Amino acid sequence: MVKASGLNILDPANSGSGYTIHGVGLSMRVTEHTKRCGMTMIAQRDIEADVEVLRAIVRNNRRSFGIYCDVVTAGGLDVGTELVLKTSAVRA
């Protein structure tokens, strides 16, 4: 889960648009939240079906579990890359 100063941008109540995410040479503008569907409950290779996955997403994030972004400046992103979340003065 992505948090900045205690703010969970994955929670639709916090209106993810109006935020930008920055990394080394990378800049992305958050455009909207993604909604998780029932596919999260279907068994996958090496993972058993578990209805609690979707229930937890609904309970904790109003069924939102991810964000869409527009790339402003292309750059690299690897596991462990430090990202900085910034808010614009006026949020949409």
N, C-alpha and C positions, 0 to 999 in steps of 0.2 A: 504494500500500500504506500502511495506517495503522500508524504505529509510535509508541510512547511510551516514552521511556527505553530504547530498544532492544528493546522487547517488541512482537512482531507479533501483534495481537489477531485477525488473520485466520487464524492457524495454530491448528487445533483442539487442538493439544497445550497451548496456553495457555488453554483453556477460556474463550472470550469472555464467557460469562455472568458476572455479578458486576462488570461494568464499566458505567460511565455515560459518555456523551459530551455535552459542553456547548458551546453556542455562544451568540451574542447572543440572550437570551430563549428559548433552545432547550435542552431536556434530553431525552435518550433513554437507555433502559436496553437494553443488549445482551442478547438472549434466546438466540440460537443462530447457528451458522454456516450458510451456504448451500453447497450442493454444485453444482458445475458439471457439466453433462452434455455429451454429444457435439455439441450445437448450437453449441458454440464452434468446431467444426471446419468447419461448413457455410458456404459462400460467402454473403456478404451483398451488398447493393447497394454497388458501388464497392470491395468488399473480397474478394479471392480466398480460396478455401478454404485453410486452413493447419492441418494436424494438430499442428504444433508448439505451437499456442496451448494446447490441452488438456494436452499433454505437459508443458509448462512449469508449468501450474497444479497438476498432479498432483505433479510433481517438487518444487516449491517450497512448496506449501501443502496437501499431502495431499488434493487435489481440492476444497478449500474456497477460495472466492474471493468473499467477501462476508459480510455479517452481517445478521441480522434484528434490528430494535429495536422496542421499544414506546415510543411518545411519552409522556413524563412531563409536559413543558411544551411547548406548541406555540410555534413561532417560525420565523423565516426562515432559509433556508440557500441560499447562492449559491456559484457556483464561486469559490474563493479564500477562502471564509469560514474563519476560524481556529476550530478545534475543540480542546477540552481533554478528554483522557481521564482519568477518575478510576477508581480501584478501590475497592470496598467492603472493609470490614475482613474480612468473611466472604464468600468466593466460592462460588457453587453448583457 
